[in-house]
Every structure is written in structure tokens, then in C-alpha cells.
Amino acid sequence: MMRLKTGILIFPDVEVLDFCGPFEVLSVTRLDPAKRREEPSPFDVFLVAESPEPVVTTGGMRVLPQHTFETCPALDLVVVPGGWGTRREVDNPRAIEWVTKQSKSAKLVTSVCTGSFLLGKAGLLAGKRATTHWASLDRMRAAFPDVIVEDRFHWVEDGTVLTSAGISAGIDLALVVVSKLFGEPVARATAKHMEYPFPTDRGRRV
């Protein structure tokens, strides 16, 4: 089985559930749930950071990335989480360059919460529909007037770019990605394994 190379960006002050939620969904996905222990996920999921040093997240969790920008292979799926650290990373040319470069070969580019600001800075949302954390919707409109910012939806898909609302919405986004790439039965089985409700309503929850 050719596993999809899936890179999740992390950076100082990244929101924990923003990256751990999608990591959990994508890493526990199985094409055949009956062979959960025998077969791996179709997603080869790993964390990517600017340097190999531990990343200190929001709340103080210390996390080791598996790849740096330089060692990261070409990705099939890009996940850009949010958190307070995006306010700094949006002005980090190396991070924006990495997102831009990886988006050229990826099947899908996704963001959780304010990770959408990095996609916007990379020019990936121009003329597209997108969303972000409810508290940053107006800030997103001001920063990216060429983006159609959606208030009503928990996640938004526009072409090969998917964005979601804040924090826990990354779990729903990842389940949508599983459904899109491997079918709804696989995604529903993944949600059942996690004891998480399968997302059927795109409406914003707050």
C-alpha cells in the first residue's frame, strides 16, 4: 500500500488539539478496521517544524518533530494548525515558503483554526472560500480582503484547500479528509473507533 505522506506543521505556541486531533484521526484510520493491528494507516503522519529542537506548545507541552523544513519529503497532505503562535509564524518567511512549496505537490492542503492565516499569507486562499476560529473571522477579513470568509460553516472545502473552525474542528476536518480520499465508510469506521460523532452537518457549532 502506498501511504500518503502527511505533514503536520508545528511551531511555538501551536494549539495542542489543533495538531493532535488531526494526528489522531489520520493515524488511526484503517482501510479494513478488522485488521487494525495488522495493517497501518493509509496516512504516513509526521510532525514538521523549522528546527529539530522540541517545540513548546500552548499550555507548555514539549513536542519533538520528526522532520524539519529541510528534511521533509514532498507531501500528499499538508495540515497547518493554529494557535497564538500563528501571529508570529505568519511573518516567518521560512514557514510561509515551506507551506507554499509543499502546496505545489500536495493532493490536499488543510488548516485548522488560525492556521488559515498561514495559507492566506502563502496566497493559497486568494479568491477562495475559507474559515477560521470564530474569534478571528473579522481579523481574517481585514488581513485577506480577497478571501471569502465563511461565518456559517464548521469546515469549508474549496478545490484542494480545506479550512476549519477552531481547535476541536480539526477532528471533523480530518474525518472529512478521510471520507474524501478513502470513502465515507472508512471515515465512519474511524470516527466509531475514536467514539467521536461522524460530522454530517457543516454548520458552525458556536
C-alpha positions in Angstrom: 0.0 0.0 0.0 1.3 3.4 -1.0 0.8 5.5 2.2 0.1 9.2 1.8 2.9 11.4 3.2 1.1 13.6 5.7 3.0 16.5 7.3 1.5 18.4 10.2 3.3 21.7 10.8 4.1 22.6 14.4 5.6 25.8 15.9 6.0 27.5 19.3 2.6 28.2 20.8 0.7 25.9 18.5 -2.7 24.9 19.9 -2.4 21.3 21.1 -5.7 19.9 19.8 -5.2 21.7 16.5 -2.5 19.3 15.6 -3.1 16.3 17.9 -6.8 16.0 16.7 -5.9 15.5 13.1 -2.9 13.4 14.0 -5.1 11.0 15.9 -7.7 10.7 13.2 -5.3 10.2 10.4 -3.0 7.8 12.3 -5.8 5.5 13.5 -7.6 5.3 10.1 -7.7 1.8 8.6 -9.0 0.7 5.3 -10.0 -2.6 6.9 -11.0 -2.0 10.6 -10.9 -5.8 11.2 -7.1 -5.6 10.5 -6.4 -2.7 12.8 -3.4 -4.4 14.4 -2.0 -6.0 11.3 -2.2 -3.1 8.8 -1.0 0.5 9.1 -3.0 3.7 8.4 -3.0 4.7 4.7 -1.7 8.0 6.0 2.0 8.2 7.0 1.6 11.0 9.5 4.5 13.0 11.0 5.2 16.4 12.6 7.3 19.1 10.8 9.0 22.1 12.4 11.5 24.7 11.4 14.2 23.1 13.6 14.7 19.7 15.2 14.5 21.2 18.7 11.5 20.5 21.0 8.5 22.7 20.2 6.7 24.2 23.2 3.0 24.3 22.6 0.2 26.4 24.1 0.0 25.0 27.7 3.6 24.0 27.8 3.6 20.6 26.2 7.0 19.8 24.6 6.9 18.0 21.3 9.7 16.6 19.1 9.1 17.0 15.3 10.1 14.1 13.0 11.2 16.4 10.2 12.5 19.9 9.7 11.6 22.0 6.6 14.8 20.8 5.0 14.3 17.1 5.6 10.6 16.9 5.0 9.7 15.0 1.8 7.2 16.1 -0.7 3.8 15.8 0.9 0.5 14.4 -0.3 -1.4 16.1 2.5 -0.5 19.3 4.4 -2.0 20.2 7.8 -1.4 23.6 9.2 -2.8 24.1 12.7 -3.5 27.3 14.5 -2.9 28.8 17.9 -1.4 32.0 19.3 1.9 31.2 17.5 0.4 31.8 14.1 0.6 35.5 14.8 4.3 35.2 14.7 4.5 32.5 12.0 2.5 34.5 9.5 5.6 36.8 9.4 8.1 33.9 9.3 9.3 33.7 5.7 10.7 30.2 6.1 7.3 28.8 7.3 5.4 30.5 4.5 7.9 29.3 2.0 7.5 25.7 3.3 3.7 25.9 3.0 4.0 27.4 -0.5 6.4 24.8 -1.7 4.5 21.8 -0.2 1.2 23.0 -1.6 2.5 22.6 -5.1 2.7 18.8 -4.9 0.1 18.1 -2.3 -3.2 16.5 -3.1 -4.9 18.5 -0.4 -3.8 21.5 1.8 -5.7 21.9 5.0 -5.8 24.2 8.0 -7.3 24.2 11.5 -8.3 27.3 13.3 -5.9 30.3 12.7 -3.7 28.1 10.6 -5.7 29.6 7.8 -3.7 32.8 8.2 -0.6 31.0 7.0 -2.5 29.6 4.0 -3.7 33.2 3.3 -0.2 34.6 3.6 1.1 31.9 1.2 -1.6 33.1 -1.3 -3.4 29.8 -1.3 -6.8 31.3 -0.3 -7.0 34.1 -2.8 -10.5 34.2 -4.4 -11.4 31.1 -2.3 -14.0 30.4 0.4 -12.4 29.7 3.8 -13.0 29.9 7.5 -11.1 30.1 10.8 -11.8 30.3 14.6 -14.9 32.3 15.3 -12.9 34.9 17.3 -10.7 35.6 14.3 -13.2 35.8 11.4 -13.2 39.6 11.3 -9.4 39.7 11.6 -9.2 37.3 8.7 -11.4 39.5 6.6 -9.2 42.5 7.4 -6.0 40.7 6.7 -7.1 39.0 3.4 -9.8 41.0 1.6 -9.5 38.7 -1.4 -10.7 35.7 0.7 -14.4 34.9 1.0 -14.6 34.3 4.8 -17.4 32.0 5.8 -19.1 32.5 9.2 -21.6 29.7 8.9 -19.6 26.6 8.4 -17.5 24.3 10.7 -15.3 23.5 7.7 -15.0 24.8 4.2 -13.8 23.0 1.1 -12.8 25.0 -2.0 -10.9 22.9 -4.6 -7.9 21.2 -3.0 -7.9 23.5 0.0 -9.9 22.8 3.2 -10.1 25.0 6.2 -11.9 24.6 9.5 -13.1 26.4 12.5 -11.2 26.3 15.8 -9.4 23.7 17.8 -11.7 20.6 18.0 -12.9 21.3 14.5 -9.7 19.8 13.3 -11.0 16.4 14.2 -14.0 16.9 12.0 -11.8 18.3 9.2 -9.6 15.2 9.3 -12.6 12.9 9.2 -13.8 14.8 6.1 -10.4 14.3 4.5 -10.6 10.6 5.2 -14.0 10.4 3.7 -12.9 12.4 0.6 -9.8 10.2 0.0 -11.0 6.8 1.1 -14.8 6.9 1.3 -17.4 7.6 3.9 -17.5 4.0 5.3 -13.8 4.2 6.2 -14.3 7.7 7.7 -17.3 6.5 9.8 -15.3 3.5 11.0 -12.5 5.8 12.1 -15.0 8.0 14.0 -16.5 5.0 15.6 -13.1 3.7 16.7 -12.5 7.1 18.3 -16.0 7.2 19.8 -16.5 10.5 18.1 -19.6 11.6 16.2 -19.2 11.5 12.4 -19.6 15.0 11.0 -22.7 15.2 8.8 -23.7 18.9 9.4 -21.3 21.6 8.2 -23.0 24.2 10.3 -20.8 26.2 12.7 -21.3 24.9 16.3 -20.7 28.2 18.2 
